[in-house]
């Protein structure tokens, strides 16, 4: 059937300005790390993506190596665009990344000019796009000179292959240098992507959020649910069909008695607030004034819609924040 977007899609979502830029991002964005590769039926991926757009989620976040197999998520995004979303291209904010392992040989990874340029060309071909809205350097490369990496990002924008540049998971000092370099070359950094959740507060502790705030840059949190730990999935142990049981991104030895007790305490607090644990975890990340958006994945449209209800949550009281710690 021909897809027609919901007429009420922009009534469902709240949007936040990304630093001092002209970009407004939905407070909840769709991450395509999981459930958009060959291990997931295409129709389920399509249902999740179109449900997201029908609820005002206009930001779709990808990377060259998202799958499985690497490149598969971008290929699915290309199919979604061709079959359903191309009439809405100018309403979408599509991001992708490079710097992790993608193809064999010395240029298939890290952040050389060669890798970044080649990878983005491949990404554009897979998605059938002339440009992406946002292109990230996916990780810090300690071996490539920073100026080489950053000048490649500048040239990518100047050649019209990306509208904005982002940095993902860089340490504080290289991040500071990147912000300065990109500003001096008239291609200011738009946003930083890092992991921030109730169990991992590194961007707070390392000064990343404070630096971004002082520079008026955006921040988007990936893994705000800690790969599913901050859901009801593991409250009663490790399900046989879970990522942890299958050894995908989570190990069984991670779920210590102390962590399980912590998760159960957080779940009790969420119930007192009238939320699921996942909704409270998302609400907690979004309460940070430095945070522009959170990236959520979903294995079904129902799960996605349930998580979007975090936008309707009440503010945290001082007592609740003290209990969270």
C-alpha positions in Angstrom: 0.0 0.0 0.0 1.1 3.5 -0.7 2.3 5.2 2.5 0.8 8.5 3.5 2.2 10.2 6.6 -0.2 11.0 9.4 -1.6 14.5 9.2 -1.2 14.9 13.0 2.5 13.8 13.1 3.8 17.1 14.4 1.2 17.2 17.2 2.9 14.3 19.0 6.4 15.4 19.3 8.4 18.1 21.2 11.5 19.6 19.5 14.6 21.2 20.9 17.1 23.5 19.3 20.5 22.1 18.8 22.8 24.6 20.5 22.6 27.9 18.7 22.0 26.4 15.3 18.9 26.5 13.1 18.3 22.8 13.7 15.4 21.5 15.7 15.6 17.9 16.7 12.8 15.7 18.1 13.5 15.1 21.8 13.2 11.4 20.9 15.1 10.2 17.7 15.1 6.8 16.1 18.4 4.9 16.3 18.9 2.3 13.6 21.7 0.4 15.2 19.5 -2.6 15.9 16.4 -4.0 14.1 17.3 -2.5 10.7 19.7 -5.2 9.5 19.3 -8.5 7.8 18.4 -10.3 11.1 15.1 -8.4 11.2 12.3 -8.8 8.6 12.1 -5.8 6.4 8.3 -5.3 7.1 9.1 -5.0 10.8 11.8 -2.4 10.2 9.4 -0.5 7.9 6.6 -0.6 10.5 8.9 0.8 13.2 10.3 3.6 11.0 6.9 4.7 9.6 5.4 4.7 13.1 8.2 6.9 14.3 7.6 9.4 11.5 3.9 9.3 12.1 4.7 10.4 15.7 6.9 13.3 14.6 10.2 11.5 14.9 12.0 13.1 12.0 15.6 12.3 12.9 16.9 8.9 11.8 20.4 8.0 13.0 22.6 5.5 11.1 26.2 4.5 10.7 28.1 2.9 7.9 28.6 -0.4 9.9 25.0 -0.7 11.3 23.5 -4.1 10.4 24.1 -6.9 10.5 25.7 -7.1 8.0 27.7 -3.8 7.9 25.8 -1.4 5.5 22.5 -3.2 5.8 20.8 -0.5 7.9 21.7 2.1 5.3 20.4 -0.1 2.5 17.1 -0.4 4.4 17.0 3.3 4.8 17.5 3.6 1.0 14.6 1.2 0.4 12.4 3.1 2.9 13.1 6.3 1.1 12.4 4.8 -2.4 9.2 3.1 -1.3 7.7 5.4 1.3 9.6 8.4 2.6 11.1 10.1 -0.5 8.2 12.6 -0.8 9.0 13.6 2.8 12.8 13.9 2.4 12.9 17.6 3.3 11.1 16.8 6.5 13.7 14.2 7.5 17.0 14.7 9.3 19.2 11.8 8.4 22.6 11.2 10.0 25.3 8.6 9.4 28.9 8.0 10.6 32.2 6.6 9.8 35.4 5.5 11.6 34.6 2.0 12.9 35.6 -1.2 11.0 33.9 -1.3 7.7 36.0 -3.0 5.0 39.4 -4.9 4.9 42.7 -3.2 4.6 44.3 -0.1 6.0 41.6 2.4 4.9 38.6 0.5 6.1 38.5 2.0 9.6 39.6 4.9 11.7 39.5 8.5 10.7 41.9 9.2 7.9 40.7 11.5 5.1 40.7 8.5 2.8 38.4 6.5 5.0 35.9 9.3 5.8 35.5 10.4 2.2 35.2 6.9 0.8 32.8 5.7 3.5 30.5 8.6 3.1 30.4 8.1 -0.7 29.4 4.4 0.0 26.8 5.5 2.5 25.2 7.9 0.1 25.1 5.2 -2.6 23.4 2.7 -0.2 20.7 5.2 0.8 20.3 6.8 -2.7 21.0 10.2 -1.3 22.9 13.2 -2.7 23.7 14.4 0.9 23.1 13.5 4.5 21.9 16.1 7.0 24.5 15.2 9.5 27.8 13.3 9.2 29.7 12.1 12.3 33.3 11.1 13.0 32.2 8.0 14.9 35.3 7.7 17.2 38.5 9.5 18.0 41.5 8.2 16.1 44.7 8.7 18.1 47.0 7.8 15.2 45.7 10.2 12.5 46.5 13.9 12.9 43.5 15.8 14.1 43.9 18.4 11.4 43.6 15.7 8.7 40.4 14.3 10.2 38.8 17.7 10.8 39.8 19.1 7.4 38.2 16.1 5.7 35.0 16.9 7.7 35.2 20.6 6.6 35.6 19.5 2.9 32.7 17.1 3.1 30.4 20.0 4.0 31.9 22.3 1.4 31.4 19.7 -1.3 27.7 19.4 -0.4 27.8 15.8 0.9 26.6 16.7 4.4 24.9 19.8 5.8 26.3 19.5 9.3 29.2 17.8 11.2 29.0 15.9 14.4 31.5 14.2 16.7 30.9 10.9 18.5 32.6 9.5 21.6 35.7 11.8 21.5 37.6 12.6 24.7 37.4 16.1 26.1 40.6 17.6 24.9 40.4 16.5 21.2 36.7 17.6 21.3 37.8 21.1 22.4 40.3 21.2 19.6 37.7 20.0 17.1 35.1 22.7 18.1 37.8 25.4 17.7 39.1 24.0 14.3 35.7 23.6 12.8 34.6 27.1 13.9 37.7 28.6 12.4 37.0 26.9 9.1 33.3 28.2 9.0 31.9 24.7 9.5 30.9 24.7 13.1 30.3 21.4 14.9 26.6 20.9 15.4 26.3 18.1 18.0 28.1 15.5 20.1 26.9 12.0 20.4 27.7 10.1 23.6 26.4 7.5 26.0 24.4 9.0 28.9 22.0 7.0 31.0 21.2 6.2 34.6 24.0 3.6 34.8 26.7 5.5 32.8 27.2 9.2 33.4 30.6 9.6 31.8 29.7 12.7 29.7 28.7 14.5 33.0 31.7 13.2 34.9 34.3 13.9 32.2 33.1 17.5 31.6 31.7 16.8 28.1 28.3 18.2 28.9 29.7 21.3 30.5 32.0 22.0 27.5 29.2 21.6 25.0 27.0 23.9 27.1 29.7 26.6 27.2 30.2 26.3 23.4 26.4 26.2 22.7 26.6 22.8 21.0 24.0 20.0 21.0 24.2 16.6 22.7 22.4 13.5 21.8 22.4 10.4 24.0 22.8 6.9 22.5 22.0 3.8 24.5 19.8 5.8 27.0 18.4 2.5 28.1 21.8 0.8 28.6 21.2 -1.8 25.9 18.0 -2.8 27.6 19.2 -3.0 31.2 17.0 0.0 32.0 13.8 -1.8 31.0 11.7 -4.6 32.6 13.6 -7.1 30.5 16.1 -8.2 33.2 14.1 -7.6 36.4 13.7 -11.4 37.0 16.9 -12.7 35.5 18.3 -13.2 32.0 15.6 -14.2 29.4 16.8 -17.0 27.0 16.1 -14.8 24.0 17.7 -11.6 25.3 20.8 -9.8 24.0 22.6 -10.8 27.2 21.8 -14.5 26.8 23.0 -14.4 23.2 26.1 -12.4 24.1 25.1 -9.5 21.8 26.6 -6.3 23.3 25.9 -7.5 26.9 27.6 -10.2 28.8 25.9 -12.4 31.5 28.6 -11.5 34.0 27.5 -7.8 33.8 24.3 -8.5 35.6 25.7 -8.7 39.1 23.5 -9.0 42.2 24.4 -5.3 43.0 23.3 -4.1 39.5 20.1 -6.2 39.5 19.2 -4.7 42.9 19.9 -1.2 41.5 17.7 -1.8 38.5 14.9 -3.2 40.7 15.1 -0.1 42.9 14.8 2.2 39.9 11.9 0.2 38.6 10.0 0.7 41.9 10.6 4.4 41.7 9.3 4.4 38.1 6.2 2.6 39.2 5.6 5.2 41.9 5.9 7.9 39.2 3.3 6.0 37.0 6.0 5.1 34.4 7.7 2.1 33.0 11.4 1.9 33.9 12.3 2.7 30.3 10.1 5.8 30.3 11.7 7.1 33.5 15.2 6.4 32.2 14.5 8.4 29.1 12.9 11.2 31.1 15.9 11.4 33.3 18.3 11.9 30.4 16.0 14.5 28.8 15.9 16.5 32.1 19.5 17.6 31.5 19.4 21.1 29.9 22.4 20.2 27.7 20.6 17.2 26.1 18.9 17.9 22.8 17.6 14.4 22.0 17.8 10.8 23.0 18.2 8.0 20.5 15.9 5.0 21.0 15.9 1.7 19.3 12.8 -0.5 19.1 12.0 -4.1 18.3 8.3 -3.3 17.5 6.1 -0.3 16.9 4.3 -0.9 20.2 7.6 -0.6 22.1 8.4 2.6 20.3 5.1 4.2 21.0 5.4 3.2 24.7 8.8 4.8 25.0 7.6 8.0 23.3 5.3 8.4 26.3 8.3 9.6 28.2 7.6 13.0 26.8 4.4 13.2 28.9 6.1 12.5 32.2 6.0 14.8 35.2 9.1 16.6 36.3 11.3 14.9 38.8 11.0 16.0 42.4 14.0 16.6 44.6 13.2 13.5 46.5 13.1 11.4 43.4 16.4 12.8 42.1 17.9 12.0 45.5 16.6 8.5 45.3 18.0 8.0 41.8 21.4 9.3 43.1 
